[in-house]
């Protein structure tokens, strides 16, 4: 477990309330159990549910994802704290280094179940932050996939959204504002071997959407990609529906189904 202290709230909150833990195993963010009330009772409930509870400087910390589900009133706070925690972990490694390491690991681990989890863990073990590891898995396939499709005439959106599992928008922006995406775009010509195309570029949902649309007779030059959507955790059915509605509104579509020119 890596522990660090945020400057969130400054002197308004004691140091232990500004402390966060990030699991070296899977990147799970641990937040103060006291967010939900009596920390002893929250910790006991977590243990009773088979959820890990860590004690650090005499205070209990539980997974933010579990806390938001077990105590729905804490969901908004937990999501904000998770973003703050992940954005405050320092790293000396560059975006180019994490993209390169990802493209080396992906072909090796692709046949394995839960390969993304294994890749993220190995990237963390090599000194990259949780955010760098996550962004490598998110943005590198998009960048490489677009490089593969660049001659096909398809139009791409430059926007991306990050949704919570329940479909709340946690972040939105332009792809080129993300340093991992920029590094992947620059490195793609040098790194796109046949193996990387197969195990990285073809993980892009845009390539899968493109191939599906072409198989149905669409003209590549008529295809327009939707904003890229990521989820911060395993999405619920409600979360998927909210993301679907957002995507459809981007095209000004009704609820009866997309036209042949839609991809992504």
N, C-alpha and C positions, 0 to 999 in steps of 0.2 A: 504494500500500500504506500503510495506517495501522498504526503501531507503538505499542504501549503495554506497560507493565510491571505485572504483577500483584503483589500482596503475598502470594500463595500461598507458604506455607512460610517466609516471612520470611527471616532470615539463614541458614537451612539450605541454601538454594540460591543460587548466584551470580545476579547480575542478568540475565545473558543467558539463563539457564535459565528465568527468569520472564517473559521477553519473548515477546510474541505479535504476529503480523501478521494483519490482516484486509484482504483484497483489496477495493479500491474498485469493482472490476468486477462481482464476483458474490458477495461476502460470504464467500468461502472463508477458513477459519482456517488459518494457517501456524504450526507449532509447531517447536521445536528438533529437528533431525534426530538429535541425540545421544540422544534418548529411545530410539532403536532400536539404539544402539551407536556405532561410529566414525562421526562425522558426515561425514567426507570420503567414506567408502564409501557411506553412505546417500545422500548428495547425488549421487554419480556414478550410482548405481542409478536414482535419480529421473530424472535427465537422460536416461539410457539408455531409460527407459520413456516419454519424452516428457512428463514431469511437471515443472512449474516448480519451481525451487529458488532461493530468494532468499538473499543474504548480507547480514547486518546486524550491524554491530559485529564483523566477522570471524568470524561463526558462520553456519552453514547452517540454513535453515528451509524445511520442506516442508509440503504440504497434509496436515492431520490425517486427512482421509478416505483419502488414498492410503496414508499411513504405517500406518494401522490395517489396511488390506487387505494390504499388502506384508509387514508384520511383525505377524501376528495377536496376538502376545504384548503388543503395545502398545495393542490396541483399547480396553480399559477406560480406560487413562490418557488416550488421545487424546480419547475421548468426554467425559471429565470436564474436560479442559483446554479443549475447545471450548466447553462451557457456561460455564466460568469466563471465558474470553476474551470471549465475546459479552455476558456479563452485566456486564463491567467497562468497557465502552466508554461514556464519558459523552456526554450530549446535553442541550442546553438546550431542545430542541423538546418540545412537549407531545403527549400521546396524541391529543387532539382535532385537532391540526394534522396529524398523520400520517394519521389516518382521513379527514380532509377532502381531503388531497392524493391519497390513494389513490382516493377516489371520483371525483376529477376525471380521474385518469390512466387508470383501468380502461376506461371507455367509449371513450377515444381509441385505446387499444392493443389492445383485445379482438380485433379481426379478425386481428391478427398472430400468427404462430407464436411460441411461447415468450414470450407476452405477460407472464406472471408474472415471468420473468427480467428483462425490460425494465423492468417497473414497479418491481421491487426496486432495480435499478440507478439508476433515475431518482430514487427516494426517497432513496437514499444520496447522490446528487449534490446533493440539496436539503438535506442536513445531518442527515438522520435516521440513527440507528444501524442496524447490521445487524439487531439484535433488534427494534427498532421496525418496520422495513420488513417483516421476516418475520411479525411478529405482525399487522400490518395485513392482509397477504394471508391469514393463517390465520383470525383471529378476526372481522374485519369481515363477511365473507360469512355466518358463523354468526349473528352478531347481527342483521344485516339480514334474513336468511332467517327467523329466528324472528319478527321483526316482521311479515313478510308472512304467516306462518302463525298468528299469534296468535289469530285469530278462528275457526280451524278445529277447536279442541278437542283438538289433539294434546298429549300430555304429553312434556316434554323432560327429559333428564338434565342436571344442573348440573355434571357432572364432565368433565374432559378428561385425556387421556394423550398424552405425546410419546414415541414409540418411536424407537430407532435403526433403521437400515435392516434389521438382522438381528432386530428384534423385542424388544430389551431395553428395559425401561421407563427412560427418562431423566428424566422429570418427570411428576408427576400433581398435579392440584389442582382447584379450583372455577373455573368460567369467570369469575365475578364478582370473583375475586381478580386477574384480569388487567386492567391499566389500559386496554389497547387495546379489549378487549371492553366494558368499562364505558363508555368514551367512545363507542363505536359504538352501543350501546344508547341512550344519551342523545341522540345526533345523528341517529339513524335517521329520526325524523319530519320533520326539516328537509331531509335529504339524499336521501330515497327518491323520486327522479324515476323516470319510466318507464325511462330509459336506465340508471340505477343499479340498478334492480330487475333488469333484463335482464342486465347485465354484472357485477354484484356479488352481489346477493342470490341469483340463480339459480346461482351457483357453489357455494352451500352444499350439501353432500351430504345434509343433512336435507331440503331441498326435493326433491331428486331421489328420495330414498327415499320421501318422502310421496307424490309423484306416481305412483311405481311401485306403491306399496301400494294407492292409490285405484283405479288402473287394473285391479287384480286383485280389486276389490270390497270392500276393507276399509272399515270405518267409521272416519272420522277420530278420533272420540272414544275408539276402542279402541287407537289407535296410541301407542306409547311409544318415545321416542328412546333410543338407546344412548349411552353416553359418547362424546364427540367425540374422534376419534383423529387425531393428526398424526404424520408421520414426519420425522425430521431430515434425511433424504436419500432418494434413490430406493430404495424398499423391495425387498428380495429376496423370493423366494417363501416362504422360511422366515419372514421378518418379517411378511409378510401373513398367514400361517397363525397365527402367535402372536397377532397382533392380533385375528384372527377368533375364536380360542378365548377370548380375554379378553372380547370383546363378547358371545359366546354365554353365557359363564359369568355375565355380568351379568343375563341373563334366565333363568338356570337351565335352559338348553336342552341337549338331547342333541345328537348329531352328525347327526341325520337331517334337519334342516332347520327353519327358524324358522316359527312360527305366523303367521297372517295379521295379528296385532296387532303384529308387530315392524317397526320402521322405523329406519334409521340404521346 
